[in-house]
Amino acid sequence: MTRAFAAFGRNDFRSSRRDALLIGMVFAPLVWIATVRFGTPPVTRMLAENNQFDLTPYYPLILVGFLLLTSPIVVGGVTALLVLDERDAGTLTAIRVAPVSMGDYIAYRSVTAVGITLVYVLGTVSASGIFSFSLLPTLIPIGVLTGLSALVIALAILSTARNKVEGLAAMRALGIVVAGLPLLPPFLDSSWSILFGVVPTYWPAQAFLAAGDGASWWPYLAGGVLYHAVVLWPLYRRFTRTAW
């Protein structure tokens, strides 16, 4: 499996290096980091001086909206676009008769999607300049859960898109849902906000916000793992039926 992972990794590197769109998506988080790191402090001072409004309590929500929720969109989208490229090139069909198995391929895609999302989450949030590093141990499992969201996003795109153009359209539509809806529950004083849990990114977002408030965050982590497991299975089955 190690050789298979290395071969798949080399192929991804070659594919992404030739595609300006994928390169731009990979480095997009740098823009978001700069926006939060250099934009939040002056906005905080301006609101405090001109409107007597303290933005500091909303820092966790800023981190969620700009960094935590955007990471799975980027990774899930790039993963789906790479798979669509390989489908068009006949790579997935070739795997059926190659020494490596489709199971190896799916394992590679799953591990890299979760792992890269974790790196994105840790890197972007830590570099934001407004993150409390006392929460870093908590951020690791939340980052893994966010990686599962990236995997759901990738499979959801692949279940609806037949080519790269459709994949980009699906990614934009999903991006609005998975990055927008999880920001609403903090403003709703209702137990019905749990209904937003149908959106996979709701779970890591609420876990992060709860940890930032000093509240119990692990129920969101446990609920998120269970929910993602339930959602991933039918998406995985659909992908294996339509991959070629």
C-alpha positions in Angstrom: 0.0 0.0 0.0 2.9 2.4 0.7 4.1 2.0 -3.0 0.5 2.6 -4.2 0.2 5.8 -2.0 3.6 7.0 -3.4 2.5 6.4 -7.0 -0.8 8.1 -6.5 0.9 11.0 -4.8 3.3 11.5 -7.7 0.4 11.5 -10.1 -1.5 14.1 -8.1 1.6 16.3 -8.0 2.0 16.1 -11.8 -1.7 16.8 -12.4 -2.0 19.7 -10.0 1.3 21.3 -11.2 -0.1 21.6 -14.7 -3.5 23.1 -13.6 -3.4 26.8 -12.6 -6.9 26.5 -11.1 -5.8 23.7 -8.7 -2.7 25.6 -7.7 -4.8 28.7 -7.0 -7.1 26.7 -4.8 -4.3 25.1 -2.9 -2.7 28.5 -2.0 -6.1 30.3 -1.4 -5.8 29.8 2.4 -2.8 32.2 2.4 -5.2 34.9 1.4 -7.7 34.0 4.1 -4.9 33.9 6.7 -3.7 37.4 5.7 -7.3 38.7 5.8 -7.8 37.5 9.3 -4.4 38.2 10.7 -4.0 41.7 9.3 -7.6 42.7 9.0 -9.1 41.7 12.3 -7.0 43.9 14.7 -7.7 47.2 12.9 -11.4 46.4 12.5 -11.5 45.5 16.2 -10.0 48.9 17.1 -12.2 50.8 14.8 -15.4 49.2 16.2 -14.2 49.8 19.7 -13.4 53.5 19.1 -16.3 54.5 16.9 -19.1 52.2 18.0 -18.0 51.0 21.5 -18.4 47.5 20.2 -16.1 44.7 21.4 -15.4 42.3 18.5 -13.1 40.1 20.6 -15.8 37.6 21.8 -16.6 37.0 18.1 -13.0 35.9 17.3 -13.9 32.2 17.4 -16.7 32.8 14.9 -14.3 34.7 12.6 -11.9 31.8 12.7 -14.7 29.3 11.9 -16.1 31.4 9.0 -12.8 32.4 7.4 -10.5 29.4 8.1 -12.1 26.3 9.7 -15.0 26.0 7.2 -13.1 27.0 4.1 -10.5 24.2 4.6 -12.8 21.3 3.9 -14.2 23.1 0.9 -10.8 23.6 -0.7 -9.5 20.1 0.1 -12.8 18.4 -0.8 -13.1 20.4 -4.0 -9.5 19.7 -5.1 -9.9 16.0 -4.3 -13.0 15.8 -6.4 -11.5 17.7 -9.3 -8.4 15.4 -9.3 -10.7 12.3 -9.4 -12.7 13.8 -12.2 -9.5 14.4 -14.2 -8.5 10.8 -13.6 -11.9 9.6 -14.6 -11.7 11.6 -17.9 -8.2 10.3 -18.5 -9.3 6.6 -18.0 -7.1 6.2 -14.9 -9.8 4.8 -12.8 -10.6 2.2 -15.4 -7.0 1.3 -15.7 -6.8 0.7 -11.9 -9.2 -2.2 -12.3 -6.6 -4.2 -14.1 -3.5 -2.7 -12.4 -1.5 -4.2 -9.5 -3.1 -1.7 -7.2 -6.7 -2.1 -6.2 -9.6 0.3 -6.1 -9.5 -0.1 -2.4 -6.0 1.2 -2.3 -7.1 4.2 -4.4 -10.0 5.0 -2.1 -7.9 4.6 1.0 -5.3 7.0 -0.5 -8.0 9.6 -1.3 -9.6 9.3 2.1 -6.3 9.5 4.1 -5.0 12.4 2.1 -8.3 14.4 2.2 -8.4 14.0 6.0 -4.7 14.5 6.6 -4.4 17.6 4.4 -7.5 19.2 5.9 -6.0 18.6 9.3 -2.8 20.4 8.2 -4.9 23.2 6.7 -6.9 23.7 9.9 -3.9 23.6 12.2 -1.8 25.9 9.9 -4.4 28.5 9.1 -6.0 28.8 12.5 -2.6 28.9 14.3 -1.3 31.6 11.9 -4.4 33.8 12.3 -3.0 35.8 15.1 -6.3 35.7 17.1 -6.2 32.0 18.1 -5.5 31.0 21.7 -2.9 28.2 21.6 -4.2 26.8 24.8 -6.9 25.3 22.5 -4.4 23.6 20.2 -4.8 20.1 21.7 -8.6 20.4 21.1 -8.0 21.7 17.6 -6.4 18.4 16.5 -9.4 16.1 16.8 -11.7 18.9 15.5 -9.3 19.2 12.5 -9.7 15.4 11.9 -13.5 15.8 12.0 -13.2 18.7 9.6 -11.3 16.3 7.3 -14.2 13.9 7.3 -16.3 16.8 6.2 -13.9 17.4 3.3 -14.3 13.7 2.3 -18.1 14.1 2.4 -17.8 17.2 0.2 -15.6 15.4 -2.3 -17.9 12.4 -2.6 -21.0 14.7 -2.8 -19.4 16.5 -5.8 -18.4 13.2 -7.4 -22.0 11.9 -7.0 -23.4 14.8 -9.0 -20.7 15.9 -11.4 -19.8 14.1 -14.6 -16.9 16.4 -15.6 -14.7 19.1 -14.3 -17.0 22.0 -15.3 -19.9 20.4 -13.4 -17.5 19.7 -10.5 -16.7 23.4 -10.2 -20.4 24.3 -10.3 -21.2 21.7 -7.6 -18.3 22.9 -5.4 -19.5 26.5 -5.5 -23.1 25.4 -4.6 -21.9 23.2 -1.8 -19.5 25.9 -0.6 -22.4 28.3 0.1 -24.2 25.6 2.2 -21.3 24.1 4.1 -19.6 27.5 4.9 -22.7 29.5 5.4 -25.3 27.5 7.3 -23.0 26.4 10.3 -22.5 30.1 11.1 -26.2 30.6 11.9 -26.8 28.5 15.0 -24.7 30.8 17.4 -27.2 33.5 16.6 -30.3 31.3 17.3 -31.4 30.8 20.8 -33.3 27.6 20.1 -32.8 23.9 20.6 -34.0 23.5 17.0 -30.6 24.7 15.8 -29.5 21.1 16.0 -31.3 20.6 12.7 -28.4 22.4 11.1 -26.5 19.2 11.9 -27.6 17.8 8.5 -24.7 20.0 7.1 -21.5 18.0 7.9 -19.4 21.1 8.7 -21.9 22.0 11.5 -20.3 19.5 13.8 -16.6 20.7 13.7 -17.8 24.3 13.7 -19.9 23.9 16.8 -17.2 21.8 18.5 -14.7 24.7 17.9 -17.1 27.3 19.1 -17.9 25.3 22.3 -14.3 24.8 23.0 -13.7 28.6 22.6 -16.4 29.3 25.1 -15.0 26.8 27.6 -18.1 24.6 27.2 -18.2 20.9 26.6 -17.2 20.3 23.0 -16.8 16.5 22.8 -20.5 15.8 22.3 -20.2 17.6 19.0 -17.1 15.6 18.1 -18.8 12.3 18.9 -22.0 13.3 17.2 -20.0 14.5 14.2 -18.0 11.2 13.9 -21.3 9.2 14.0 -23.1 11.5 11.5 -20.2 11.5 9.0 -20.0 7.7 9.2 -23.7 7.4 8.3 -23.4 9.9 5.5 -20.1 8.6 4.0 -21.3 5.1 3.5 -24.0 5.7 0.9 -21.8 8.3 -0.9 -18.9 5.8 -1.0 -21.2 3.1 -2.4 -22.5 5.5 -5.1 -18.9 6.4 -6.0 -17.8 2.8 -6.4 -20.8 2.2 -8.7 -20.2 5.2 -10.9 -16.4 5.7 -10.8 -16.0 4.4 -14.3 
